[in-house]
Amino acid sequence: MTGLIKRETMGAQLASLLRGAILSGEFEPGEPVTETALALRFGVSRGPMREAMRHLVDEGLLVTVPYTGTRVLQLTSTDIEDIYSMRICLEVFAFEQIWERRDEAFRQSLMVRHAALLKAIDARDDIRSIDAELDLHGLAYEVCGNGILLSSWSGIRARLQLYWAAHHRAHGITGPKRESHDDYVRFALGDSRERMKEEIRDHMRRGLDKTMAFVFSIEAVKAKSNRREK
């Protein structure tokens, strides 16, 4: 496999491969991972593998605990509640900042990203549809031009990828419903800032309810398993 990876971008390409393996379920949430085992798996030396793991730690897909090691991010209901409450605040703020600056370029970009999402959904490509959905939501952050805001969004994006990928696998889902972002796009291009803010809150709450139900089911299974072990 080493020969397939360009040396000058080996760390970044390994990060992409590892990210794909995590999102596809080859590594489960909470599963320990080691530099040595991953280097052997991907057929590379430990140096670039270490760099790739740092990339995913920065993204939030991997978590390093001192004296314990590195593991795939664990799914918890508390994390999800925190992320969705933050998402509402961040996205509302982003649209507040860009509302008067929406122009034809913004409209075109939003439509292109929505079309990419629909194409991924129609292709039943779950990982690509998750990326496309996050790209659609990410446009407001990018246009805003606020570095701290964009950094905050980047920090929760990887976590959302993991939650949604695990949820979709568990329920045999391949992406969101085709019409799920029609209102979001319509109001984002509309005349009412307040209606767009309402849509963001409603849209996020719908996503939160579905994701929380899934994670609660995981936590219930784990709690039952722990009781049996005792």
C-alpha positions in Angstrom: 0.0 0.0 0.0 2.9 2.3 0.6 3.5 2.7 -3.1 0.0 4.0 -3.7 0.6 6.9 -1.3 2.6 10.0 -2.4 5.3 10.5 0.2 4.9 14.3 0.4 1.2 13.9 1.4 1.4 10.6 3.1 0.2 11.8 6.5 -2.8 13.6 5.0 -3.7 10.6 2.8 -3.4 8.2 5.7 -5.7 10.4 7.7 -8.2 10.3 4.9 -8.0 6.5 4.8 -8.3 6.1 8.5 -11.2 8.6 8.6 -13.0 6.5 6.0 -12.3 3.3 8.0 -13.8 4.8 11.1 -16.9 6.3 9.4 -17.6 3.0 7.6 -17.6 1.1 10.9 -14.3 -0.8 10.6 -13.4 0.8 13.9 -16.2 1.1 16.5 -16.8 4.2 18.7 -14.7 3.8 21.8 -12.4 1.2 20.2 -8.7 1.6 21.1 -6.2 2.2 18.3 -2.4 2.1 18.4 0.2 3.6 16.1 1.9 0.3 15.6 -1.2 -1.7 14.7 -2.4 1.0 12.3 1.0 1.3 10.6 1.0 -2.4 10.1 -2.6 -2.4 8.8 -1.9 0.4 6.2 1.6 -0.9 5.3 3.5 2.3 6.3 6.0 3.3 8.9 5.0 4.7 12.2 6.1 8.3 11.5 3.4 9.2 8.9 0.9 7.1 10.8 1.6 9.2 13.9 1.0 12.3 11.8 -2.3 10.9 10.5 -3.5 10.1 14.0 -2.7 13.6 15.1 -4.9 14.9 12.2 -7.8 12.9 13.5 -7.2 13.9 17.1 -7.3 17.5 16.0 -10.6 16.8 14.2 -12.1 15.0 17.2 -12.5 11.6 15.6 -9.8 10.2 17.8 -9.3 10.9 21.5 -6.0 10.6 23.3 -6.1 10.0 27.1 -2.8 10.3 29.1 -1.4 7.0 30.3 -4.3 5.2 28.6 -3.8 5.5 24.9 -5.9 6.6 21.9 -9.3 5.5 21.0 -12.1 6.3 18.5 -14.4 8.9 19.9 -17.1 7.4 22.1 -20.8 8.3 21.4 -22.5 9.8 24.5 -25.8 11.5 24.9 -24.2 14.4 26.8 -21.8 15.1 23.9 -24.6 15.1 21.4 -26.8 17.5 23.5 -23.8 19.8 23.9 -23.0 19.7 20.1 -26.5 20.4 19.0 -27.1 23.3 21.4 -23.8 24.8 20.2 -24.8 24.2 16.5 -28.0 26.2 16.9 -26.1 29.1 18.4 -23.3 29.0 15.9 -25.4 28.7 12.8 -27.9 31.3 13.9 -25.0 33.6 14.5 -23.4 32.8 11.1 -26.6 33.7 9.3 -27.0 36.9 11.4 -23.5 37.9 10.2 -23.9 37.1 6.5 -27.6 38.0 5.9 -27.1 41.4 4.3 -24.1 40.0 2.4 -25.8 37.2 0.6 -25.3 37.7 -3.1 -25.5 35.7 -6.3 -22.3 33.9 -5.5 -23.8 32.7 -2.2 -27.0 31.6 -3.9 -25.1 29.7 -6.6 -22.8 28.0 -4.0 -25.8 27.0 -1.8 -27.6 25.5 -4.8 -24.5 23.6 -6.0 -24.0 22.1 -2.5 -27.7 21.2 -2.3 -27.5 19.5 -5.7 -24.4 17.6 -4.5 -26.3 16.4 -1.5 -29.3 15.2 -3.6 -26.9 13.4 -6.0 -25.2 11.6 -3.1 -28.6 10.6 -1.6 -29.8 9.3 -5.0 -26.6 7.3 -5.3 -27.3 5.8 -1.9 -23.7 6.8 -0.9 -24.0 7.3 2.8 -20.5 8.7 3.6 -20.7 11.1 0.6 -24.2 12.3 1.6 -23.0 13.0 5.2 -20.1 15.0 3.8 -22.4 16.9 1.4 -24.9 17.7 4.1 -22.1 19.1 6.3 -20.7 21.0 3.3 -24.2 22.6 2.8 -24.4 23.7 6.4 -20.8 24.8 6.3 -21.3 27.5 3.7 -22.6 30.1 6.1 -19.6 29.6 8.3 -17.2 30.0 5.4 -18.9 33.1 4.0 -19.0 34.7 7.4 -15.2 35.1 7.5 -15.0 34.7 11.2 -12.0 32.5 11.9 -13.0 31.5 15.4 -16.5 30.6 14.2 -15.2 28.5 11.4 -12.8 26.8 13.8 -15.7 26.0 16.1 -17.6 24.5 13.2 -14.7 22.4 12.1 -14.3 21.1 15.7 -17.8 19.6 15.7 -18.1 18.5 12.1 -16.0 15.3 12.6 -18.1 14.4 15.6 -21.3 14.8 13.6 -19.8 12.6 10.8 -19.2 9.8 13.3 -22.6 10.1 15.0 -24.5 10.1 11.7 -22.5 7.3 10.1 -23.0 5.1 13.1 -26.7 5.9 13.3 -27.2 5.3 9.6 -25.4 1.9 9.8 -27.5 0.8 12.7 -30.8 1.6 10.9 -29.8 0.7 7.3 -30.1 4.4 6.3 -28.2 5.8 3.4 -28.2 9.5 3.9 -31.0 12.0 5.0 -34.4 12.1 3.3 -34.2 13.8 -0.1 -36.5 16.6 0.9 -34.9 17.2 4.3 -33.1 20.4 3.3 -35.6 21.9 0.9 -36.9 24.4 3.5 -33.4 25.1 4.8 -32.3 26.2 1.3 -35.5 28.1 0.6 -35.4 30.1 3.7 -31.6 30.7 3.5 -32.3 32.4 0.1 -35.5 34.1 1.3 -36.3 37.5 2.6 -37.0 36.7 6.3 -34.0 36.5 8.6 -36.3 35.5 11.5 -37.9 32.7 9.5 -34.4 31.3 8.7 -33.4 31.4 12.3 -36.6 29.5 13.2 -35.8 26.9 10.5 -32.3 26.4 11.8 -33.7 25.7 15.3 -36.4 23.4 14.0 -34.0 21.6 11.7 -31.4 21.1 14.5 -34.0 19.8 16.9 -35.3 17.2 14.5 -31.7 16.0 14.0 -31.1 16.0 17.8 -34.2 13.9 18.5 -33.2 11.2 16.0 -29.5 11.1 17.1 -30.4 11.1 20.8 -32.8 8.2 20.3 -30.0 6.2 18.7 -27.4 7.0 21.3 -29.8 6.3 24.1 -30.3 2.8 22.6 -26.5 2.2 22.5 -26.2 3.4 26.2 -29.0 1.1 27.2 -27.4 -1.9 25.6 -24.0 -1.1 27.2 -25.6 -0.7 30.6 -27.4 -4.0 30.3 -24.1 -5.7 29.3 -22.3 -4.2 32.2 -24.9 -5.4 34.6 -24.5 -8.9 33.2 -20.7 -8.8 33.7 -21.1 -7.9 37.3 
